[in-house]
Amino acid sequence: MSLEERLLLTAGEVSTGCHGDVGTDHALLPLYLLNHRLCEKVVATEKSESAYRVAKQALWGRRDAEVRLGDGLTPFEEGELQSVSLCGMGGSLVEEILLAEPGKVPDIVITQANRDNFKIRRWARSNGFHLVKEQMAQGHWVYEILTFHRAEGEDPAYDGISEELALFHGPRLLKEKHPLLISDLERRLGYLPEHPRNEELRRVKEALKILL
Ligand SMILES: C[S@@+](CC[C@H](N)C(=O)[O-])C[C@H]1O[C@@H](n2cnc3c(N)ncnc32)[C@H](O)[C@@H]1O
């Protein structure tokens, strides 16, 4: 089975050591990582018992994979992972998971949230992570794939750009003038209701001023 682009772009960001995939579902990402020798071991986790059974079946018999049942980062040991991915969930849930057990967050975090990416960027800003890469993929929706590395000091990605616009639309995507960001914002401009208190519309218009 071919992997969706959002997961392919995620796969390119994982560490070569032990990788954790939270909310793995069918374990498509772990299977791809191991089949392409992109990392040594994957620990895949699921909160749902039925999805856990599906993942167990998908990774059955592999010595380089483990599937564990549990909420968020709970199934991992502290210091066990070199990187973690959280894909296909909402940004609020991803933020909640990362905040719940800070001691278990590894040095590399890759997220592909379906919405509310500003909450994940905001988490990184206040929790010692820099946004080292932002990618976009076209699928059922337009997805943002964010790579964070633990780092000291101010994140240079935010230099010379409005903090608010950067949190909502991505500092690197804005600076790169990513074509998928431009088309996505133009599409949103077409349906957001015109109203002086429509903050989303204001941000979309301000971002397009930078991009066009
Ligand atoms: C939409 S699926 C995404 C599956 C896969 N990661 C992908 O991107 O294709 C979201 C999965 O996250 C799991 N999930 C939701 N909340 C979770 C949590 N707090 N901890 C672990 N898994 C969770 C769900 O059971 C579901 O299987």
The ligand as an ORCA input file, in Angstrom:
! r2SCAN-3c Opt
* xyz 0 1
  C      -7.097      9.648     12.597
  S      -6.134      8.425     13.356
  C      -4.536      8.731     12.656
  C      -3.773      7.465     12.440
  C      -2.359      7.661     11.915
  N      -1.513      8.290     12.913
  C      -2.380      8.478     10.637
  O      -1.969      9.649     10.682
  O      -2.819      7.951      9.615
  C      -5.925      8.992     15.026
  C      -5.569      7.854     15.961
  O      -5.139      8.411     17.197
  C      -5.617      7.598     18.240
  N      -5.637      8.423     19.463
  C      -6.493      9.430     19.762
  N      -6.196      9.968     20.958
  C      -5.095      9.304     21.409
  C      -4.310      9.390     22.589
  N      -4.592     10.293     23.542
  N      -3.274      8.545     22.738
  C      -2.994      7.621     21.783
  N      -3.703      7.488     20.646
  C      -4.739      8.308     20.467
  C      -6.989      7.160     17.771
  O      -7.408      5.981     18.432
  C      -6.754      6.971     16.271
  O      -6.448      5.639     15.954
*
